[in-house]
Amino acid sequence: MVRGAVEVIGRAFREEGGELEELVRWVD
């Protein structure tokens, strides 16, 4: 469940610029 959310959020952040990519890594 968490992985799915991280993947979806990661895609959105990548499209925006990847500023929150670090947050995705921390969550994972």
C-alpha positions, 0 to 999 in steps of 0.5 A: 500500500505504501509502495503504491502511494510512493510510486504515484507521488514520485511520478507527480514530484518528478513531473513538477521538478523532483524537489520533494523526491528526497521526501519520497526516498525518506518515506521509502 
